[in-house]
Amino acid sequence: SDLSVGLRGAAAMAQFTISPDPRSGVELPDYSRWVALYPAYFDRRKTLQQGRRVPRDLCVDAPNCFEIFEAVRVLTGFRAHLERDKAYSRDYMMPGRVRVQMLDPDSATPVHATIQSRKQLYAAVAGKLPAVREKSAAQRQAAAAAAAAFLAFFSRSSRSWRSWSWRTSFSWRLTSSRR
């Protein structure tokens, strides 16, 4: 039973994959029958002729493939694969695409109960993008605050990061503890 739990955990992790470096020689499954999602599909600044496939009121400004991948991860029931080295032919300057498995390969039936077409998938992913963007903005703010605290700590002349070493840190601790 422990082996089956481990296998189930490995299968859950395999639902969302990121393509490795093409030079690594890792063999990947065939994703050619999976639906491709490009950032241009969800970009509010694009026109329909430039590749936007979702109504403008559902779109966001300049999405990237990582945000789309996170939005698909929020939707349950799908397997997704992030390909960072691919680009949309109409907008090749914005790299990345996400492949999503819509159909079960054995029975050719949709894997999700309510999302059964590409258009429904586009609308569902576009609906999740603002929440994903807010979450990533909060994470970026927390990281910026931590970096600012780090820089404030090392900005004092006696604790400069350029002159920092284990020896100076140890001696600073000794001198500060004597005070």
ZADREN-525407 format. One record per residue (C-alpha): residue in one letter; x, y, z; residue number from 0. Coordinates in steps of 0.001 Angstrom, whole numbers. Layout:
N
NODE residuo       x       y       z num
NODE       A       X       Y       Z NUM
...
END
This chain:
179
NODE residuo       x       y       z num
NODE       S       0       0       0   0
NODE       D    2946    2349     643   1
NODE       L    4094    1827   -2940   2
NODE       S     667    2693   -4316   3
NODE       V     550    5891   -2236   4
NODE       G    3951    6849   -3613   5
NODE       L    2800    6153   -7140   6
NODE       R    -339    8233   -6650   7
NODE       G    1794   11092   -5325   8
NODE       A    4103   10820   -8345   9
NODE       A    1095   10836  -10679  10
NODE       A    -252   13956   -8971  11
NODE       M    3086   15692   -9455  12
NODE       A    3146   14626  -13115  13
NODE       Q     -70   16524  -13830  14
NODE       F    1841   19789  -14145  15
NODE       T    5207   19673  -15879  16
NODE       I    7684   22183  -17229  17
NODE       S    9688   21288  -20298  18
NODE       P   13385   20763  -19572  19
NODE       D   16248   22167  -21594  20
NODE       P   16029   20636  -25098  21
NODE       R   19740   19820  -24961  22
NODE       S   19268   17645  -21860  23
NODE       G   18122   14659  -23935  24
NODE       V   15070   13969  -21744  25
NODE       E   12302   12175  -23638  26
NODE       L    8890   13821  -23217  27
NODE       P    5431   12404  -23893  28
NODE       D    3570   13421  -27029  29
NODE       Y    1764   16689  -26267  30
NODE       S     733   17318  -29871  31
NODE       R   -2945   16466  -29243  32
NODE       W   -3184   18789  -26234  33
NODE       V   -4667   22297  -26529  34
NODE       A   -2081   25082  -26786  35
NODE       L   -2546   28310  -24811  36
NODE       Y    -386   31253  -25842  37
NODE       P    -125   34566  -23927  38
NODE       A   -1437   36464  -26962  39
NODE       Y   -4815   34694  -26542  40
NODE       F   -5363   36571  -23259  41
NODE       D   -3664   39934  -23975  42
NODE       R   -6052   42898  -23792  43
NODE       R   -3805   44999  -26061  44
NODE       K   -4066   42543  -28981  45
NODE       T   -6744   42554  -31632  46
NODE       L   -8492   39449  -32927  47
NODE       Q   -6268   39572  -36006  48
NODE       Q   -3178   39695  -33800  49
NODE       G   -4243   36510  -32026  50
NODE       R   -6520   37406  -29112  51
NODE       R   -9167   34695  -28651  52
NODE       V  -10983   35912  -25541  53
NODE       P  -13281   38956  -25190  54
NODE       R  -11403   42065  -24075  55
NODE       D  -13316   42410  -20811  56
NODE       L  -11935   39005  -19680  57
NODE       C   -8346   39727  -20763  58
NODE       V   -5412   41190  -18839  59
NODE       D   -2511   43358  -19974  60
NODE       A     589   41467  -21125  61
NODE       P     127   38037  -19532  62
NODE       N    3041   35618  -19563  63
NODE       C    3160   31853  -19872  64
NODE       F    3857   31388  -16145  65
NODE       E     640   33205  -15192  66
NODE       I   -1333   31107  -17665  67
NODE       F     258   27949  -16266  68
NODE       E    -734   28970  -12722  69
NODE       A   -4288   29752  -13881  70
NODE       V   -4581   26258  -15368  71
NODE       R   -3225   24810  -12129  72
NODE       V   -6038   26579  -10245  73
NODE       L   -8576   24838  -12476  74
NODE       T   -8843   21268  -11218  75
NODE       G   -9025   18214  -13423  76
NODE       F   -6561   19189  -16142  77
NODE       R   -3049   18058  -16919  78
NODE       A    -832   20900  -18128  79
NODE       H    2651   21249  -19562  80
NODE       L    4627   24517  -19759  81
NODE       E    6879   24964  -22784  82
NODE       R    9082   28022  -22238  83
NODE       D   11012   27709  -25505  84
NODE       K    7986   27872  -27840  85
NODE       A    6425   31014  -29288  86
NODE       Y    3219   32038  -31034  87
NODE       S    3734   32647  -34735  88
NODE       R    1812   35949  -34701  89
NODE       D    3712   37202  -31636  90
NODE       Y    7078   35472  -31553  91
NODE       M    8604   38056  -29190  92
NODE       M    6487   36731  -26277  93
NODE       P    7919   33264  -25549  94
NODE       G    6137   30363  -23934  95
NODE       R    3007   28315  -24277  96
NODE       V     981   26015  -22057  97
NODE       R    -366   22696  -23291  98
NODE       V   -3550   21412  -21623  99
NODE       Q   -5007   17934  -21965 100
NODE       M   -8705   18379  -22734 101
NODE       L   -9559   14822  -23825 102
NODE       D   -8897   11507  -22156 103
NODE       P   -6540    9655  -24533 104
NODE       D   -8261    6295  -24018 105
NODE       S  -11927    7211  -24352 106
NODE       A  -11682   10555  -26230 107
NODE       T  -14098   12140  -23754 108
NODE       P  -13480   15494  -22038 109
NODE       V  -11528   15177  -18771 110
NODE       H  -13420   18054  -17120 111
NODE       A  -17151   17903  -16418 112
NODE       T  -18029   21547  -17162 113
NODE       I  -15224   22675  -19483 114
NODE       Q  -15619   20667  -22662 115
NODE       S  -14453   22959  -25465 116
NODE       R  -11511   25191  -26256 117
NODE       K  -13604   28355  -25953 118
NODE       Q  -14801   27315  -22497 119
NODE       L  -11206   26595  -21492 120
NODE       Y  -10072   30020  -22774 121
NODE       A  -12840   31753  -20802 122
NODE       A  -12102   29758  -17615 123
NODE       V   -8369   30485  -17764 124
NODE       A   -9035   34174  -18510 125
NODE       G  -11326   34305  -15484 126
NODE       K   -8543   33007  -13223 127
NODE       L   -5771   35285  -14556 128
NODE       P   -6618   38403  -12468 129
NODE       A   -6532   36374   -9227 130
NODE       V   -3235   34757  -10234 131
NODE       R   -1795   38169  -11059 132
NODE       E   -2870   39594   -7667 133
NODE       K   -1307   36636   -5864 134
NODE       S    1976   37000   -7741 135
NODE       A    1982   40766   -7083 136
NODE       A    1619   40106   -3346 137
NODE       Q    4504   37624   -3506 138
NODE       R    6650   40158   -5379 139
NODE       Q    5870   42806   -2737 140
NODE       A    6882   40426      56 141
NODE       A   10127   39595   -1754 142
NODE       A   10852   43298   -2312 143
NODE       A   10260   44015    1391 144
NODE       A   12637   41203    2369 145
NODE       A   15265   42501     -54 146
NODE       A   14867   46033    1311 147
NODE       A   15314   44770    4868 148
NODE       F   18411   42855    3793 149
NODE       L   19891   45928    2107 150
NODE       A   19031   48128    5081 151
NODE       F   20844   45734    7387 152
NODE       F   24000   45685    5258 153
NODE       S   23951   49367    4317 154
NODE       R   25652   50423    7555 155
NODE       S   29368   50969    7053 156
NODE       S   30508   48456    9703 157
NODE       R   28329   45724    8204 158
NODE       S   28860   46307    4512 159
NODE       W   28086   43290    2367 160
NODE       R   31323   43836     444 161
NODE       S   33467   43454    3541 162
NODE       W   31286   40803    5124 163
NODE       S   32754   37400    5914 164
NODE       W   32260   34824    8616 165
NODE       R   35201   36268   10521 166
NODE       T   33827   39827   10490 167
NODE       S   30384   38572   11406 168
NODE       F   31824   36654   14346 169
NODE       S   33889   39613   15553 170
NODE       W   30916   41952   15192 171
NODE       R   28841   39586   17328 172
NODE       L   31597   39532   19958 173
NODE       T   31905   43318   20061 174
NODE       S   28132   43866   20087 175
NODE       S   27644   41392   22928 176
NODE       R   30163   43243   25131 177
NODE       R   28231   46484   24959 178
END
